[in-house]
């Protein structure tokens, strides 16, 4: 395919007065453009110079359709029933080791033949403690949302619902889990990058870390560390302005209600939605505060 060339660029501007889109060549557009600021005009002119072109050589890769796969190719591409049973059996064995781990016998201080290949990433929710935490978080979130809907029906006889309040009630329970999931994703990204670039050996299975991190019954929500600058970076991408200090404040976009919540370091005890509805905003920002 021959490369495309764009020799002429015509910028199109939106005029607020007549609600029309006029071009540079139009006589009426000159007066409209003069009313624009010089900074805005320069940015739009720079955008108009962008062009699209194609490389003269195109690489084409032939890919077989699934119907054209042979039995051997299908067996090599996807897991079979026997392989899936084997994988599940290995998962059960690893989870059982996580449940029955003994810090004094199975740790990195002593040599163990399983330490070189065992990996528990992705199996955290399969343990009894992980399942219990997931059920608790799901149950609390559902109860808060349903209670908020009931309170709105009681307080408002018009039949209208406030989706913002429902979202705020749900977000209060799920926000610590979102931060925790992001921190775990950052660890995975660093681990993958380290293994790819430096080609180091996988970390040995640390039963002590597993026991303290995953099998702790009292740990419902881990504290949000103020030294994790990456948490603030990603949360800001979700329109959350995060200030990391001795107390971490999470600011959400302006809403009709304001909530200030102090999260416990071990267990989430959300405020009832009834208390949300009785509060009035003092500013255009809703804040969450977490102890660190």
N, C-alpha and C positions, 0 to 999 in steps of 0.2 A: 504494500500500500504506500502510495506516495505521501510524503509528509505534507501536512496542512500548513498553510501560511496565512496569517491574518495581517494584511497590510493596512487596513483601515479599522479604526476603533471608534465607535460611536457610543458615547456615554449617555445613559438615560437617567433623568433626574425626576424626582417626584415633587410636584408643586402642591403645597398644602392649600392654596387659595382656590384653585379650580379643580383639584382632585384629578389631574391629568398627568400623564407621563410624557415629558417633552424631551427632545434630543438636542444635541449641541447645535445642529444645523438650523434649528427653528429660530426665526427672528424673535419670537416672544420669549424664548428661553434665556436670552442674554440678560434681560432685566431681572428675571427670576434668579439667575445665577449670581448676579451682583449682590443680591440681598443675602446670599449665603456667606458664611464666614470663610476666611481664607484657608483656615486649617481644614475645614470640612471639604472645601473644594479641592484642595491638594490631595486629600486622601482618596476622593472619588476619582480624580484624574489618574492617580496611580493605579487604582483598581481597573480602570478602563484599558490599561496597557497590557494586561495579562492575556496571554495567548495560549493556545493548545496546539501541540505538534506531536507527530508520531515518528517512531524510529523507522528507518528504511528497511531494517531486517526484523522479521517477526518470527519468534520461536513457537512452534506448535508441538504439543505433546499429545500423543494418542493414548486414550484411556479406555479400557475395555468396559463395556456395559456389564451389569451384574448378571444378565442372562447369558452372557458369553463366557462367564467364568467356568472353568472346569472344576470337577470335584476336589482335585488337589489344591487348586487356587482358593476355592472357598474354605477349605479346611485350614489353609495357611493364613487366611485373612481374618476369620472370625473364630471366636472361642466355640468349641463344641460343648455338648451336654456333659461329657465326662470331664472336660477341662474345667467347666464351671463348678462341678461338684468338688473337684480337687481344690480349686481356689477357695470355695466356701469352707472346706475342711481346714485349710491352712488359716483362714481368718479365725475360725473357732479356736484353734490351738493357740494362736497368738493372743486372742482376747482372754482365754483362760489363763495364760501366763501373766497377762496384765492384772487379772483379778487375784491370782495366787502368788504374785511376786513377793519375794522376801528380800528386804533391803540388805540384810546381812550376808545373804548367800549369792544373790544375783545382782551384781552391780558391776561397774567398770573397774573396780579395784582388783577383781579376780578374773582369771581367764575363763571364758565360756565360749563353746563352739557356736552358740546361737547369736552371739553378739555381732558377728560380721555380716549377717544378712537380714536379721529381723528388722521390720519397719512397722511402726504403729500409726503412721500418718494416714488419716482417713478412717481409722477404726475407733476413734475416740467416742463416737456416739453409740458404739456397739457394747460398751461396758455397762454394767448395772448403774454406775454413777452417771455416765453420760446419758443413758436412756432416761434416768430420773430427772436430770437437769432439763433435757429437751421436753419431757412431758410437763414439767412445772412451768417452763417458759411459755409453752403453747397454751396451757390451761389458763395461766394468768392473763395472757394477751386476749384470749377469747372472752374471758369473764369481764375484762375491762371494757372491751368493745360492746358487748351485749348490755352491760350495765349502763354505759353511756347512751345507748339507743333507748333504753327504758326510761332513763331520766329525762331525755329530750321529749319523749312522748308525754311524760307527766308535767313537765314545766311548760310546754308549748302546746296549746290546744288547737293551733292552726294546722297541725299535721306536717309542718316543715321540719326538716332535719338539718343539722349543722355538720357537714362532712369534715370541716376543719377540726372541730372538737373531737370527733371520732378518730381522725388521724393523729391528733396530738396525744390522745389517750393510748393509742396503740404504739406510737413512737416512743413513749416514755418507757414502755416495757422492753421494746426491741432495740433501743439505741445502744445500751451496753453490749448486747450481743453483736451488733453491727461493728462496734469498735473492736471487740474481741476477734471477730472473723477477719477484719482487715489486718490486724496485727499478725494473725496466723498466716495470712496470705503474704505479708511482707517477709516473714521467715521462710516461707516456701520459695519465694522469688530469690532471696539471697542464697538459699541452699542450691537452687538450680543454677544460678549464675556462678557460684563458686565451683560446683562440680563440672560446669561446662568450660569455664575459662582456665581454672587452675588444675582441673582433673585430679582432685584430691580423692582420697578414699571416703566412703560414706561414714558418717558418724556412728559410733557404736551405740547399741541399744542401752539407754540409760533407764534402768528400772526405778531408780530413786526419783528422777524427774517425772516419770510416768505416774508413780504413786502419789507424789505431791501435787501434780498438776491435774490429773484426770480422775483419780480415785478419791479425792477429798470430798466428803459428803457435805461439808458445810460451805463449800465454795460454789455459790450460785452465780456471782458476778465478780470477776477479778477487777482489781483497781485499775483505773486508767492512769498510766504512768505519765508524768509530766516531761520525762526525757525522751518520749517518742515523738520526735518532730514530724515523722512521716504520717502519724495519725492526723495531725493538724493539716498537712498538705492535702490529703485525700478528702477529708471532711469539708474543706473549703471548696472543693470541686462540687460538692453537693449543696452549695449555698449555706454552708455552716461556717461561721467565723469562730475559730477556736483560739483561745488565749491560754497558753500553757504556763502555769505558775504553781504556787503552792496549792491553789484550788483551781481546777480546770473548769472554765465556763464555756458552755456550748450555746451559741446564739443562733436562733433560727429566724427565717424571714418574718416580717411583721404579720400579725394576725389580729383577730378581734378580741383575743383573750391572752392573758399573760400568766405563765406558770413558772414557778421557781421550785425546783425539786432537788433535794439532796439525796443522792444515791448511797445506799449502804455498801460497805466494802465486801460483804458476804452474801446478802440476800436482798432481793428487790421487794420492797413493800410499797407498792404504788398508792398514791392518794386516790380516794374515790372520785369518780367523775362528778359527783354532786358538789364536791369542794371546788372543782374546776369552774363549774357554772356560776358559783357565787363570787368568784374573784373578778375584779375589774382591772383592765390594763393600766399601768402607770407609764408605759412607754410603748413604742412600736416594735419592741424586741422581746421575744420569749427566751428565757434563759434556763439552762440546766446546769447544775453544779455538782461536781463529783469530788469526793475526798480522795486525796492521794497521799 
